[in-house]
Amino acid sequence: MVERSSSTSRTLGGRVFMVAWRAGGLGSCNPLYQSRGTLESSRVLSLAPEALFCLAMEDAAESRSWTIQADLDGSRLDAALVALVKGWSRSRLQALVKSGAVRVDGALASKPGQHVQKGARLDVALPAPLAAPSARVARQDLKVLHEDEDVVVLIKPAGLLTHRTERGGENSLAEHARVLFGEMPSLQGEDRPGIVHRLDRETSGVIVLGRTTEALAELMRQFKQREVKKTYRALVHGDPRFDSDWIEAPLGRDPRHPAQVAVVDLADGGRSASTYYEVIERHGSVCLLSASPATGRTHQIRVHLLSIGHPVLGDRTYRQNRGQTMALPGGLASPRRQMLHAHALEFSHPRSGERLSFEAPAPKDFAELCSALSAISDA
């Protein structure tokens, strides 16, 4: 008799382990073997459904079982789980099903929309409940501009990551939102729950999150189709020649610095990018601009403004002379971060279609620098 087995890789402590299980049900989750290696050097055998549930059981804080009663006969699996697993959102339970943590009558369930019948047995491997926020996260006070069952509109403070990155980032907007509003769906990876668009760490201002899968998908569609209006405020070096203008310059990865963005010809892999700007105030060697990106390329406003000779104040990455700090009028101290603020955001509500518009006042450091520049100009 040939015993069927399956395996998958697990990353623990930064190392990859290969783990194999005997196929044959919940009672056979003991690993057959473990071998250390890398994804490149270790061969992964075909993954049987039983192994998925074994993985879920391994990570579970508890395993619970229910028998479907008459009131849930014929209902969707995710709807039944909402009724049975108290305190869990539908989107989180849907993700649980897709992860292989739910069995129906002993068979692995993979579709949240499958129907369950009276008398069916549900086995669920429940992970640990949401962790309490760390002290560092709890200290962050986010201002909520709007909240309903579909979306949340917040003001992101400068210095806060939008979402966790490969280098970590527990103290992120996504983590705060999880603590404040509960689990949110993700369509861009598990580290980006609710995230529709991203603001750079040092950029403050308005940001919208989707609270349901449907709302998240619709908001992402609006951004992709350029149906969202975004307006930024930026303090820049120099005195622009025109009161308003379009910056049309394709952007791509900087060939000299792959982690950064630069103006790159379309023929060399650049992607079209457009930004409209208007001068709000002129203060000699510094200017306050309004910038509206028609496209949504990474670091678009910062790179576009640098390309016309007007880098954002405090930007340590995109500046004309990396070895020299550009002086400000009146001997003012250079800002400790980039002076870029997401001032306004306009989009259509994903459920009602109503056009919504939100504004965020400039943060204290940005507003104080503007006031100081105005005082020097008026002197």
Residue pairs with C-beta under 8 A, 6 or more apart in sequence:
3 22
3 23
4 22
4 23
4 48
5 20
5 21
5 22
5 23
5 32
5 45
5 48
6 20
6 21
6 23
6 45
6 46
6 47
6 48
6 50
6 51
7 18
7 19
7 20
7 21
7 44
7 45
7 47
7 51
8 18
8 19
8 44
8 47
8 51
8 55
9 16
9 17
9 18
9 19
9 39
9 42
9 44
10 16
10 17
10 19
10 55
11 17
15 36
16 36
16 37
16 38
16 39
16 42
17 34
17 35
17 36
18 33
18 34
18 35
18 36
18 37
18 42
18 44
19 31
19 33
19 34
20 31
20 32
20 33
20 45
20 51
21 28
21 29
21 30
21 31
21 32
21 48
21 50
21 51
21 54
22 28
22 30
22 32
23 48
23 50
23 51
24 50
25 50
25 106
26 53
26 57
26 103
26 106
26 123
28 50
28 54
29 53
29 54
29 57
29 58
35 42
49 100
49 107
49 108
49 110
50 108
52 99
52 100
52 108
53 100
53 101
53 103
53 108
53 125
55 100
56 99
56 100
56 101
56 125
56 127
57 63
57 125
59 125
59 127
60 101
60 125
60 126
60 127
61 126
61 127
61 128
61 129
62 126
63 123
63 124
63 125
63 126
64 85
64 123
64 124
64 126
65 121
65 122
65 123
65 124
66 84
66 121
66 122
66 124
67 119
67 120
67 121
67 122
68 80
68 116
68 117
68 118
68 119
68 120
68 121
68 122
69 118
70 118
72 79
72 80
72 83
72 84
72 116
72 118
73 116
73 117
73 118
74 115
74 116
74 117
75 83
75 115
75 116
76 112
76 113
76 114
76 115
76 116
77 97
77 102
77 104
77 109
77 111
77 112
77 113
77 114
77 115
77 116
78 90
78 93
78 94
78 97
78 112
78 113
79 90
80 116
80 122
81 88
81 93
81 96
81 97
81 102
81 122
81 124
82 88
82 90
82 93
84 122
85 93
85 124
85 126
87 129
88 96
88 183
89 182
89 183
89 184
90 212
91 183
91 184
91 185
91 212
91 213
92 183
93 112
94 112
94 185
94 213
95 185
96 102
96 124
96 126
96 127
97 109
97 110
97 111
97 112
98 110
98 112
100 108
100 110
101 124
101 125
101 126
101 127
102 108
102 109
102 122
102 123
102 124
102 125
103 109
103 121
103 122
103 123
103 124
104 114
104 116
104 120
104 121
104 122
105 120
105 121
106 121
106 123
116 122
130 178
130 179
130 182
130 183
133 175
133 176
133 179
134 170
134 171
136 170
136 171
137 170
137 171
137 175
137 176
137 179
138 179
140 157
140 160
140 171
140 176
142 154
142 155
142 156
142 157
142 173
142 176
142 177
142 180
143 154
143 155
143 360
144 152
144 153
144 154
144 180
145 153
145 154
145 155
145 206
145 358
145 360
146 152
146 153
146 356
146 358
147 153
147 181
149 211
149 212
150 210
150 211
150 212
150 214
150 215
150 349
150 350
150 351
151 208
151 209
151 210
151 211
151 215
151 219
151 349
151 350
152 177
152 181
152 194
152 208
152 209
152 211
153 206
153 207
153 208
153 209
153 345
153 356
153 358
154 173
154 177
154 206
154 207
154 208
154 209
155 204
155 205
155 206
155 207
155 360
156 162
156 173
156 199
156 203
156 204
156 205
156 206
156 207
156 342
157 204
157 363
158 201
158 202
158 203
158 204
158 337
158 363
158 365
159 201
159 202
159 337
160 171
160 172
160 173
160 176
160 201
161 169
161 171
161 172
161 173
161 201
162 172
162 173
162 174
162 195
162 198
162 199
162 201
162 207
163 169
163 172
163 173
163 174
163 191
163 192
163 193
163 195
163 198
164 170
164 172
164 174
164 175
164 191
164 192
165 191
169 175
173 195
173 207
174 191
174 192
174 193
174 194
174 195
177 184
177 193
177 194
177 209
178 184
178 193
181 194
181 211
183 193
184 193
184 194
184 209
184 210
184 211
184 216
185 193
185 194
185 210
185 211
185 212
185 213
185 216
186 192
186 193
186 194
186 195
186 216
187 213
187 216
187 217
187 220
188 195
194 209
194 210
194 211
194 216
195 209
196 207
196 208
196 209
196 210
196 216
196 219
196 220
196 223
197 207
197 208
197 223
197 228
197 296
199 205
199 207
199 342
200 299
200 302
200 338
200 340
202 314
202 337
202 338
202 340
203 338
203 340
203 341
203 342
204 340
204 341
204 342
204 360
204 362
204 363
204 366
205 232
205 341
205 342
205 343
205 360
206 342
206 343
206 344
206 345
206 358
206 359
206 360
207 342
207 345
208 219
208 345
208 347
210 216
210 217
210 218
210 219
210 220
210 350
214 350
214 351
215 350
215 351
218 350
219 347
219 350
222 228
222 347
222 348
223 296
226 294
226 295
226 296
227 347
227 348
228 345
228 346
228 347
229 292
229 344
229 345
229 346
229 347
229 357
230 292
230 293
230 296
230 342
230 344
230 345
230 346
231 290
231 291
231 292
231 342
231 343
231 344
231 345
232 290
232 291
232 292
232 293
232 301
232 340
232 341
232 342
232 343
233 280
233 288
233 289
233 290
233 291
233 340
233 341
233 343
233 362
233 366
234 288
234 289
234 290
234 291
234 301
234 305
234 312
234 339
234 340
234 341
235 286
235 287
235 288
235 289
235 312
235 313
235 335
235 339
235 366
235 369
235 370
235 373
236 286
236 287
236 288
236 289
236 305
236 310
236 311
236 312
236 313
237 285
237 286
237 310
237 311
237 312
237 313
237 320
237 326
238 285
238 286
238 287
238 309
238 310
239 282
239 284
239 285
239 287
240 277
240 279
240 287
240 289
240 308
240 310
242 279
243 278
243 279
244 276
244 277
244 278
244 279
245 276
245 277
246 274
246 275
246 276
247 274
247 275
247 276
247 277
247 304
247 305
247 307
247 308
248 272
248 273
248 274
249 263
249 273
249 304
249 307
250 263
250 264
250 265
250 266
250 270
250 271
250 272
250 273
251 261
251 262
251 263
251 264
251 270
251 271
251 273
251 297
251 298
251 299
251 300
251 303
251 304
252 261
252 262
252 264
252 268
252 269
252 270
252 271
253 260
253 261
253 262
253 264
253 269
254 260
254 261
254 262
254 264
255 262
255 264
256 262
260 299
260 317
260 318
261 297
261 298
261 299
261 300
261 303
262 303
263 270
263 303
263 307
264 270
266 272
271 295
271 297
272 295
273 293
273 295
273 297
273 300
273 304
274 293
274 294
274 295
275 291
275 292
275 293
275 294
275 295
275 300
275 301
275 304
275 305
276 291
276 292
276 294
277 289
277 290
277 291
277 292
277 305
278 289
278 290
279 287
279 288
279 289
280 288
280 289
280 290
281 287
281 288
281 370
281 373
281 374
281 377
282 288
282 377
283 329
283 373
283 374
283 376
283 377
284 329
284 377
285 326
285 327
285 328
285 329
286 313
286 328
286 329
286 373
287 310
288 370
288 373
289 305
289 310
290 343
291 301
291 304
291 305
293 300
293 301
299 317
299 318
301 312
301 340
302 311
302 312
302 315
302 317
302 318
302 338
302 340
303 318
305 311
305 312
306 312
306 315
306 318
306 319
306 320
309 320
311 318
311 319
311 320
311 326
312 318
312 338
312 339
312 340
313 328
313 334
313 335
313 338
313 339
313 369
314 334
314 335
314 336
314 337
314 338
314 339
315 338
315 340
316 338
319 326
320 326
325 334
326 334
328 334
328 373
329 373
329 376
329 377
330 372
330 376
332 369
332 372
332 373
332 376
335 365
335 369
336 365
337 365
339 366
339 369
341 360
341 362
341 363
341 366
342 360
343 359
343 360
343 362
344 357
344 358
344 359
344 360
345 357
345 358
346 355
346 356
346 357
346 358
347 355
347 356
348 354
348 355
348 356
349 355
349 356
361 367
362 370
